Amino acid sequence: MHRVVVIIPARYNATRFPGKPLVLLKGKPLIQHVYEHASRASLVNSILVATDDRRIFDTVANFGGRVVMTAGSHKSGTDRIAEAAAHIECDYVINVQGDEPFIEPQMIDDVIDLLYNDDNVAISTLARRVTDVNEIFSPHVVKVVMDDEGFALYFSRSPIPYHRDEFLKLRVMSHELQVEKINPRNLEFYKHIGIYGYRKEALIKFSSLKQCSLEKIEKLEQLRALNAGMKIKVKETQFDTFGIDTKEDLRKAEEWQNISL
């Protein structure tokens, strides 16, 4: 039987929203919402928060969650969970972002299933078909293209794949694309959903790799894994998430009625 642990990285000094894991959403700290949603996944054996801040540590402990202290020098959440995972006996590690209070338990089970069912998968993740034309061209929405077996070929902040013929039809004399006339339901674009499943050995390997040039250009660390020849399997999901990056996002989350907290 494979042992699966969800690790939620959480740091206090986020550049855009300091103290984010501890802000209250519907009367609970943000980190508690994430923890409780993750605990409902059926294939998970244990959950813990990995943090470098005593305030977060105490908050998680106070609501009854498992939490470990990690170094304050980590540059990414992946490095933080790798440190925590190195001391845990497990087969698979699931990285659930600490600012995703609407994460669906099924999404966690789906990335675990990808690891269960294919020994060639080092890393697993999710993607959702784009239905909003603004997401196609937003650099804040990461797009992914996959091969016929569902393995990621590339991730980008640019609109990939570039639908040449369709886009040419919508260009005007100024050579500007008439974005408002694009119907994303007729085109194939997938939005990457930032939840990852790792085989433990793949996570440790990934955290030891140096940044590659593509990662530095796009500011996407998953490109480091692809550059190193690691296989990332992608499953399409019907669920979407809503990350809290700013105080405005927190206000929107309070009003979001799609998923109850």
Phi and psi in degrees as GROMACS dihedral restraints (atoms count N, CA, C in turn):
[ dihedral_restraints ]
;  ai    aj    ak    al  type     phi  dphi    fc
    3     4     5     6     1   -75.2    20    10
    4     5     6     7     1   141.7    20    10
    6     7     8     9     1  -102.5    20    10
    7     8     9    10     1   126.3    20    10
    9    10    11    12     1  -117.6    20    10
   10    11    12    13     1   129.7    20    10
   12    13    14    15     1  -123.1    20    10
   13    14    15    16     1   133.2    20    10
   15    16    17    18     1   -92.9    20    10
   16    17    18    19     1   127.7    20    10
   18    19    20    21     1  -118.6    20    10
   19    20    21    22     1   127.0    20    10
   21    22    23    24     1  -107.6    20    10
   22    23    24    25     1   107.5    20    10
   24    25    26    27     1   -75.8    20    10
   25    26    27    28     1   137.2    20    10
   27    28    29    30     1  -147.3    20    10
   28    29    30    31     1   122.2    20    10
   30    31    32    33     1  -122.4    20    10
   31    32    33    34     1   153.4    20    10
   33    34    35    36     1   -83.6    20    10
   34    35    36    37     1   -40.1    20    10
   36    37    38    39     1   -90.7    20    10
   37    38    39    40     1    55.6    20    10
   39    40    41    42     1   -67.4    20    10
   40    41    42    43     1   136.9    20    10
   42    43    44    45     1   -60.3    20    10
   43    44    45    46     1   -46.6    20    10
   45    46    47    48     1   -85.2    20    10
   46    47    48    49     1   -20.7    20    10
   48    49    50    51     1  -151.9    20    10
   49    50    51    52     1    75.4    20    10
   51    52    53    54     1   -57.0    20    10
   52    53    54    55     1   139.0    20    10
   54    55    56    57     1    77.5    20    10
   55    56    57    58     1    12.6    20    10
   57    58    59    60     1   -52.6    20    10
   58    59    60    61     1   -45.0    20    10
   60    61    62    63     1   -60.6    20    10
   61    62    63    64     1   -19.8    20    10
   63    64    65    66     1  -101.8    20    10
   64    65    66    67     1    -5.1    20    10
   66    67    68    69     1   -66.2    20    10
   67    68    69    70     1   148.7    20    10
   69    70    71    72     1   -88.1    20    10
   70    71    72    73     1   133.3    20    10
   72    73    74    75     1  -128.5    20    10
   73    74    75    76     1   117.6    20    10
   75    76    77    78     1    54.3    20    10
   76    77    78    79     1    35.8    20    10
   78    79    80    81     1    86.0    20    10
   79    80    81    82     1    -0.1    20    10
   81    82    83    84     1  -124.3    20    10
   82    83    84    85     1   149.1    20    10
   84    85    86    87     1   -59.7    20    10
   85    86    87    88     1   143.6    20    10
   87    88    89    90     1   -53.4    20    10
   88    89    90    91     1   -42.7    20    10
   90    91    92    93     1   -63.5    20    10
   91    92    93    94     1   -29.7    20    10
   93    94    95    96     1   -70.4    20    10
   94    95    96    97     1   -38.5    20    10
   96    97    98    99     1   -59.2    20    10
   97    98    99   100     1   -45.5    20    10
   99   100   101   102     1   -62.4    20    10
  100   101   102   103     1   -46.4    20    10
  102   103   104   105     1   -60.3    20    10
  103   104   105   106     1   -45.7    20    10
  105   106   107   108     1   -68.9    20    10
  106   107   108   109     1   -37.7    20    10
  108   109   110   111     1   -65.5    20    10
  109   110   111   112     1   -42.6    20    10
  111   112   113   114     1   -64.2    20    10
  112   113   114   115     1   -32.8    20    10
  114   115   116   117     1   -66.9    20    10
  115   116   117   118     1   -15.0    20    10
  117   118   119   120     1   -87.7    20    10
  118   119   120   121     1    -5.0    20    10
  120   121   122   123     1   -69.3    20    10
  121   122   123   124     1   134.5    20    10
  123   124   125   126     1   -79.8    20    10
  124   125   126   127     1   -20.7    20    10
  126   127   128   129     1   -98.5    20    10
  127   128   129   130     1     6.9    20    10
  129   130   131   132     1   -95.9    20    10
  130   131   132   133     1   135.1    20    10
  132   133   134   135     1   -91.5    20    10
  133   134   135   136     1   -35.4    20    10
  135   136   137   138     1  -154.8    20    10
  136   137   138   139     1   159.2    20    10
  138   139   140   141     1  -134.7    20    10
  139   140   141   142     1   139.8    20    10
  141   142   143   144     1  -150.0    20    10
  142   143   144   145     1   157.0    20    10
  144   145   146   147     1  -100.6    20    10
  145   146   147   148     1   136.0    20    10
  147   148   149   150     1  -112.1    20    10
  148   149   150   151     1   119.0    20    10
  150   151   152   153     1  -138.3    20    10
  151   152   153   154     1   166.2    20    10
  153   154   155   156     1  -117.7    20    10
  154   155   156   157     1    14.1    20    10
  156   157   158   159     1  -127.6    20    10
  157   158   159   160     1   130.3    20    10
  159   160   161   162     1   -64.9    20    10
  160   161   162   163     1   -32.2    20    10
  162   163   164   165     1   -65.3    20    10
  163   164   165   166     1   -41.4    20    10
  165   166   167   168     1   -67.8    20    10
  166   167   168   169     1   -42.8    20    10
  168   169   170   171     1   -55.0    20    10
  169   170   171   172     1   -49.5    20    10
  171   172   173   174     1   -66.3    20    10
  172   173   174   175     1   -37.4    20    10
  174   175   176   177     1   -63.4    20    10
  175   176   177   178     1   -46.3    20    10
  177   178   179   180     1   -64.5    20    10
  178   179   180   181     1   -43.8    20    10
  180   181   182   183     1   -61.4    20    10
  181   182   183   184     1   -37.3    20    10
  183   184   185   186     1   -68.3    20    10
  184   185   186   187     1   -30.6    20    10
  186   187   188   189     1   -92.2    20    10
  187   188   189   190     1     8.1    20    10
  189   190   191   192     1    92.0    20    10
  190   191   192   193     1    13.1    20    10
  192   193   194   195     1   -88.6    20    10
  193   194   195   196     1   161.2    20    10
  195   196   197   198     1   -86.3    20    10
  196   197   198   199     1   140.0    20    10
  198   199   200   201     1  -152.0    20    10
  199   200   201   202     1   145.1    20    10
  201   202   203   204     1  -130.2    20    10
  202   203   204   205     1   149.6    20    10
  204   205   206   207     1   -89.3    20    10
  205   206   207   208     1   138.5    20    10
  207   208   209   210     1  -127.1    20    10
  208   209   210   211     1   171.9    20    10
  210   211   212   213     1   -63.2    20    10
  211   212   213   214     1   151.9    20    10
  213   214   215   216     1   -87.9    20    10
  214   215   216   217     1    -0.7    20    10
  216   217   218   219     1   -91.9    20    10
  217   218   219   220     1    -3.1    20    10
  219   220   221   222     1   -65.8    20    10
  220   221   222   223     1   138.7    20    10
  222   223   224   225     1   -90.6    20    10
  223   224   225   226     1   -13.7    20    10
  225   226   227   228     1  -147.4    20    10
  226   227   228   229     1   162.1    20    10
  228   229   230   231     1   -65.2    20    10
  229   230   231   232     1   -30.4    20    10
  231   232   233   234     1   -63.3    20    10
  232   233   234   235     1   -43.4    20    10
  234   235   236   237     1   -63.0    20    10
  235   236   237   238     1   -35.9    20    10
  237   238   239   240     1   -67.1    20    10
  238   239   240   241     1   -43.9    20    10
  240   241   242   243     1   -71.5    20    10
  241   242   243   244     1   -28.9    20    10
  243   244   245   246     1   -65.3    20    10
  244   245   246   247     1   -39.8    20    10
  246   247   248   249     1   -61.6    20    10
  247   248   249   250     1   -44.5    20    10
  249   250   251   252     1   -66.8    20    10
  250   251   252   253     1   -41.7    20    10
  252   253   254   255     1   -66.8    20    10
  253   254   255   256     1   -28.8    20    10
  255   256   257   258     1   -60.4    20    10
  256   257   258   259     1   -22.5    20    10
  258   259   260   261     1  -105.1    20    10
  259   260   261   262     1    11.2    20    10
  261   262   263   264     1  -118.2    20    10
  262   263   264   265     1   137.7    20    10
  264   265   266   267     1   -83.4    20    10
  265   266   267   268     1   106.0    20    10
  267   268   269   270     1  -158.1    20    10
  268   269   270   271     1   165.0    20    10
  270   271   272   273     1  -101.4    20    10
  271   272   273   274     1   -41.1    20    10
  273   274   275   276     1  -125.9    20    10
  274   275   276   277     1   143.8    20    10
  276   277   278   279     1  -123.3    20    10
  277   278   279   280     1   128.3    20    10
  279   280   281   282     1  -109.2    20    10
  280   281   282   283     1   123.9    20    10
  282   283   284   285     1   -95.5    20    10
  283   284   285   286     1   107.6    20    10
  285   286   287   288     1  -107.5    20    10
  286   287   288   289     1   122.4    20    10
  288   289   290   291     1   -63.2    20    10
  289   290   291   292     1   139.4    20    10
  291   292   293   294     1   -74.4    20    10
  292   293   294   295     1    -3.5    20    10
  294   295   296   297     1  -114.6    20    10
  295   296   297   298     1    24.4    20    10
  297   298   299   300     1  -114.3    20    10
  298   299   300   301     1    76.4    20    10
  300   301   302   303     1   -70.0    20    10
  301   302   303   304     1   -14.3    20    10
  303   304   305   306     1  -102.6    20    10
  304   305   306   307     1    15.7    20    10
  306   307   308   309     1   -59.2    20    10
  307   308   309   310     1   131.6    20    10
  309   310   311   312     1   -89.1    20    10
  310   311   312   313     1   134.7    20    10
  312   313   314   315     1   -53.2    20    10
  313   314   315   316     1   -34.8    20    10
  315   316   317   318     1   -63.3    20    10
  316   317   318   319     1   -31.0    20    10
  318   319   320   321     1   -64.7    20    10
  319   320   321   322     1   -38.6    20    10
  321   322   323   324     1   -67.0    20    10
  322   323   324   325     1   -46.0    20    10
  324   325   326   327     1   -61.4    20    10
  325   326   327   328     1   -34.3    20    10
  327   328   329   330     1   -66.0    20    10
  328   329   330   331     1   -41.9    20    10
  330   331   332   333     1   -70.6    20    10
  331   332   333   334     1   -29.3    20    10
  333   334   335   336     1   -68.0    20    10
  334   335   336   337     1   -42.9    20    10
  336   337   338   339     1   -57.3    20    10
  337   338   339   340     1   -39.4    20    10
  339   340   341   342     1   -60.9    20    10
  340   341   342   343     1   -37.6    20    10
  342   343   344   345     1   -73.1    20    10
  343   344   345   346     1   -39.9    20    10
  345   346   347   348     1   -58.8    20    10
  346   347   348   349     1   -41.4    20    10
  348   349   350   351     1   -93.3    20    10
  349   350   351   352     1    -5.3    20    10
  351   352   353   354     1  -148.2    20    10
  352   353   354   355     1   112.7    20    10
  354   355   356   357     1   -68.3    20    10
  355   356   357   358     1   -13.8    20    10
  357   358   359   360     1   -82.3    20    10
  358   359   360   361     1    -8.3    20    10
  360   361   362   363     1   -86.2    20    10
  361   362   363   364     1   118.7    20    10
  363   364   365   366     1   -90.2    20    10
  364   365   366   367     1   -37.9    20    10
  366   367   368   369     1  -136.2    20    10
  367   368   369   370     1   142.8    20    10
  369   370   371   372     1  -126.6    20    10
  370   371   372   373     1   152.4    20    10
  372   373   374   375     1  -159.2    20    10
  373   374   375   376     1  -177.0    20    10
  375   376   377   378     1  -126.3    20    10
  376   377   378   379     1   159.4    20    10
  378   379   380   381     1  -146.7    20    10
  379   380   381   382     1   152.4    20    10
  381   382   383   384     1  -126.4    20    10
  382   383   384   385     1   137.6    20    10
  384   385   386   387     1   -60.6    20    10
  385   386   387   388     1   131.7    20    10
  387   388   389   390     1   -75.9    20    10
  388   389   390   391     1   130.7    20    10
  390   391   392   393     1  -121.0    20    10
  391   392   393   394     1    -4.9    20    10
  393   394   395   396     1  -112.5    20    10
  394   395   396   397     1   117.8    20    10
  396   397   398   399     1   -59.0    20    10
  397   398   399   400     1   -29.7    20    10
  399   400   401   402     1   -65.3    20    10
  400   401   402   403     1   -29.4    20    10
  402   403   404   405     1   -70.0    20    10
  403   404   405   406     1   -28.9    20    10
  405   406   407   408     1   -60.2    20    10
  406   407   408   409     1   -40.3    20    10
  408   409   410   411     1  -103.6    20    10
  409   410   411   412     1     1.2    20    10
  411   412   413   414     1   -81.5    20    10
  412   413   414   415     1   127.0    20    10
  414   415   416   417     1   -70.3    20    10
  415   416   417   418     1   -12.0    20    10
  417   418   419   420     1   -83.9    20    10
  418   419   420   421     1   -12.0    20    10
  420   421   422   423     1  -107.1    20    10
  421   422   423   424     1   116.1    20    10
  423   424   425   426     1   -83.4    20    10
  424   425   426   427     1   130.0    20    10
  426   427   428   429     1  -102.4    20    10
  427   428   429   430     1   153.7    20    10
  429   430   431   432     1  -136.2    20    10
  430   431   432   433     1   143.6    20    10
  432   433   434   435     1  -118.7    20    10
  433   434   435   436     1   141.8    20    10
  435   436   437   438     1  -123.1    20    10
  436   437   438   439     1   159.3    20    10
  438   439   440   441     1   -83.8    20    10
  439   440   441   442     1  -176.4    20    10
  441   442   443   444     1   -66.3    20    10
  442   443   444   445     1   -17.8    20    10
  444   445   446   447     1   -97.8    20    10
  445   446   447   448     1     3.0    20    10
  447   448   449   450     1    89.4    20    10
  448   449   450   451     1     8.4    20    10
  450   451   452   453     1   -85.0    20    10
  451   452   453   454     1   138.4    20    10
  453   454   455   456     1   -66.2    20    10
  454   455   456   457     1   132.5    20    10
  456   457   458   459     1   -95.5    20    10
  457   458   459   460     1   -38.5    20    10
  459   460   461   462     1  -165.4    20    10
  460   461   462   463     1   150.2    20    10
  462   463   464   465     1  -118.0    20    10
  463   464   465   466     1   142.0    20    10
  465   466   467   468     1  -155.1    20    10
  466   467   468   469     1   155.5    20    10
  468   469   470   471     1   -84.1    20    10
  469   470   471   472     1   -10.7    20    10
  471   472   473   474     1   -85.9    20    10
  472   473   474   475     1   163.7    20    10
  474   475   476   477     1   -73.7    20    10
  475   476   477   478     1   100.6    20    10
  477   478   479   480     1  -121.3    20    10
  478   479   480   481     1   142.0    20    10
  480   481   482   483     1   -73.2    20    10
  481   482   483   484     1   156.8    20    10
  483   484   485   486     1   -83.6    20    10
  484   485   486   487     1   111.8    20    10
  486   487   488   489     1   -80.3    20    10
  487   488   489   490     1    85.8    20    10
  489   490   491   492     1   -56.8    20    10
  490   491   492   493     1   -54.7    20    10
  492   493   494   495     1   -64.0    20    10
  493   494   495   496     1   -44.6    20    10
  495   496   497   498     1   -64.3    20    10
  496   497   498   499     1   -41.6    20    10
  498   499   500   501     1   -69.4    20    10
  499   500   501   502     1   -34.9    20    10
  501   502   503   504     1   -63.1    20    10
  502   503   504   505     1   -36.4    20    10
  504   505   506   507     1   -65.1    20    10
  505   506   507   508     1   -24.7    20    10
  507   508   509   510     1  -100.7    20    10
  508   509   510   511     1    10.0    20    10
  510   511   512   513     1   -89.1    20    10
  511   512   513   514     1   140.6    20    10
  513   514   515   516     1  -101.0    20    10
  514   515   516   517     1  -177.6    20    10
  516   517   518   519     1   -58.5    20    10
  517   518   519   520     1   -28.9    20    10
  519   520   521   522     1   -78.7    20    10
  520   521   522   523     1    -1.9    20    10
  522   523   524   525     1    69.9    20    10
  523   524   525   526     1    16.3    20    10
  525   526   527   528     1   -92.3    20    10
  526   527   528   529     1   139.5    20    10
  528   529   530   531     1   -75.1    20    10
  529   530   531   532     1   132.7    20    10
  531   532   533   534     1   -83.4    20    10
  532   533   534   535     1    80.7    20    10
  534   535   536   537     1   -58.0    20    10
  535   536   537   538     1   -38.5    20    10
  537   538   539   540     1   -64.1    20    10
  538   539   540   541     1   -17.3    20    10
  540   541   542   543     1   -94.9    20    10
  541   542   543   544     1    -0.3    20    10
  543   544   545   546     1   -81.3    20    10
  544   545   546   547     1   131.6    20    10
  546   547   548   549     1  -105.3    20    10
  547   548   549   550     1   103.5    20    10
  549   550   551   552     1   -63.0    20    10
  550   551   552   553     1   -19.9    20    10
  552   553   554   555     1   -69.7    20    10
  553   554   555   556     1   -17.9    20    10
  555   556   557   558     1   -96.1    20    10
  556   557   558   559     1    -2.5    20    10
  558   559   560   561     1  -122.2    20    10
  559   560   561   562     1   157.6    20    10
  561   562   563   564     1  -102.2    20    10
  562   563   564   565     1    99.0    20    10
  564   565   566   567     1  -130.5    20    10
  565   566   567   568     1   138.3    20    10
  567   568   569   570     1  -123.8    20    10
  568   569   570   571     1   128.6    20    10
  570   571   572   573     1   -88.1    20    10
  571   572   573   574     1   127.8    20    10
  573   574   575   576     1   -74.9    20    10
  574   575   576   577     1   132.7    20    10
  576   577   578   579     1  -101.8    20    10
  577   578   579   580     1   120.8    20    10
  579   580   581   582     1   -79.1    20    10
  580   581   582   583     1    56.0    20    10
  582   583   584   585     1  -116.4    20    10
  583   584   585   586     1   137.7    20    10
  585   586   587   588     1  -127.9    20    10
  586   587   588   589     1   141.8    20    10
  588   589   590   591     1  -113.2    20    10
  589   590   591   592     1   138.7    20    10
  591   592   593   594     1  -129.4    20    10
  592   593   594   595     1   141.3    20    10
  594   595   596   597     1   -67.8    20    10
  595   596   597   598     1   141.2    20    10
  597   598   599   600     1   -55.4    20    10
  598   599   600   601     1   -44.2    20    10
  600   601   602   603     1   -65.4    20    10
  601   602   603   604     1   -31.1    20    10
  603   604   605   606     1   -69.7    20    10
  604   605   606   607     1   -38.8    20    10
  606   607   608   609     1   -63.5    20    10
  607   608   609   610     1   -44.8    20    10
  609   610   611   612     1   -63.4    20    10
  610   611   612   613     1   -41.6    20    10
  612   613   614   615     1   -63.2    20    10
  613   614   615   616     1   -46.6    20    10
  615   616   617   618     1   -58.3    20    10
  616   617   618   619     1   -43.0    20    10
  618   619   620   621     1   -68.9    20    10
  619   620   621   622     1   -16.4    20    10
  621   622   623   624     1   -91.6    20    10
  622   623   624   625     1   -10.4    20    10
  624   625   626   627     1   -76.6    20    10
  625   626   627   628     1   148.9    20    10
  627   628   629   630     1   -82.8    20    10
  628   629   630   631     1   154.3    20    10
  630   631   632   633     1   -60.2    20    10
  631   632   633   634     1   141.7    20    10
  633   634   635   636     1   -99.4    20    10
  634   635   636   637     1   169.6    20    10
  636   637   638   639     1   -64.9    20    10
  637   638   639   640     1   -38.1    20    10
  639   640   641   642     1   -65.1    20    10
  640   641   642   643     1   -39.6    20    10
  642   643   644   645     1   -61.4    20    10
  643   644   645   646     1   -41.5    20    10
  645   646   647   648     1   -65.7    20    10
  646   647   648   649     1   -35.7    20    10
  648   649   650   651     1   -72.2    20    10
  649   650   651   652     1   -49.7    20    10
  651   652   653   654     1   -86.7    20    10
  652   653   654   655     1   -16.5    20    10
  654   655   656   657     1    60.3    20    10
  655   656   657   658     1    47.7    20    10
  657   658   659   660     1  -132.9    20    10
  658   659   660   661     1   111.2    20    10
  660   661   662   663     1   -72.6    20    10
  661   662   663   664     1   -20.0    20    10
  663   664   665   666     1   -65.4    20    10
  664   665   666   667     1   -20.3    20    10
  666   667   668   669     1   -68.3    20    10
  667   668   669   670     1   -24.1    20    10
  669   670   671   672     1   -63.9    20    10
  670   671   672   673     1   -40.6    20    10
  672   673   674   675     1   -67.0    20    10
  673   674   675   676     1   -45.5    20    10
  675   676   677   678     1   -62.6    20    10
  676   677   678   679     1   -39.9    20    10
  678   679   680   681     1   -62.2    20    10
  679   680   681   682     1   -30.5    20    10
  681   682   683   684     1   -88.1    20    10
  682   683   684   685     1     3.8    20    10
  684   685   686   687     1    83.2    20    10
  685   686   687   688     1    14.8    20    10
  687   688   689   690     1   -81.0    20    10
  688   689   690   691     1   138.5    20    10
  690   691   692   693     1   -86.3    20    10
  691   692   693   694     1   123.8    20    10
  693   694   695   696     1  -113.4    20    10
  694   695   696   697     1   114.6    20    10
  696   697   698   699     1   -93.2    20    10
  697   698   699   700     1   136.8    20    10
  699   700   701   702     1  -118.3    20    10
  700   701   702   703     1   133.2    20    10
  702   703   704   705     1  -115.7    20    10
  703   704   705   706     1   136.7    20    10
  705   706   707   708     1   -74.5    20    10
  706   707   708   709     1   137.1    20    10
  708   709   710   711     1  -125.1    20    10
  709   710   711   712     1   152.6    20    10
  711   712   713   714     1   -91.6    20    10
  712   713   714   715     1    -9.6    20    10
  714   715   716   717     1   -85.2    20    10
  715   716   717   718     1   152.1    20    10
  717   718   719   720     1  -122.3    20    10
  718   719   720   721     1   165.1    20    10
  720   721   722   723     1  -125.5    20    10
  721   722   723   724     1   169.2    20    10
  723   724   725   726     1  -139.5    20    10
  724   725   726   727     1    99.7    20    10
  726   727   728   729     1   -80.9    20    10
  727   728   729   730     1   147.6    20    10
  729   730   731   732     1  -101.5    20    10
  730   731   732   733     1   102.9    20    10
  732   733   734   735     1  -108.1    20    10
  733   734   735   736     1   -22.5    20    10
  735   736   737   738     1  -138.5    20    10
  736   737   738   739     1   170.5    20    10
  738   739   740   741     1   -65.7    20    10
  739   740   741   742     1   -30.7    20    10
  741   742   743   744     1   -66.2    20    10
  742   743   744   745     1   -38.0    20    10
  744   745   746   747     1   -61.9    20    10
  745   746   747   748     1   -38.2    20    10
  747   748   749   750     1   -63.2    20    10
  748   749   750   751     1   -41.3    20    10
  750   751   752   753     1   -62.7    20    10
  751   752   753   754     1   -43.5    20    10
  753   754   755   756     1   -63.9    20    10
  754   755   756   757     1   -38.2    20    10
  756   757   758   759     1   -64.5    20    10
  757   758   759   760     1   -35.7    20    10
  759   760   761   762     1   -62.8    20    10
  760   761   762   763     1   -29.7    20    10
  762   763   764   765     1   -96.9    20    10
  763   764   765   766     1    -7.6    20    10
  765   766   767   768     1   -71.6    20    10
  766   767   768   769     1   121.0    20    10
  768   769   770   771     1  -102.5    20    10
  769   770   771   772     1    -3.5    20    10
  771   772   773   774     1   -63.8    20    10
  772   773   774   775     1   -37.4    20    10
  774   775   776   777     1  -132.2    20    10
  775   776   777   778     1   129.7    20    10
  777   778   779   780     1   -82.7    20    10
  778   779   780   781     1   148.5    20    10
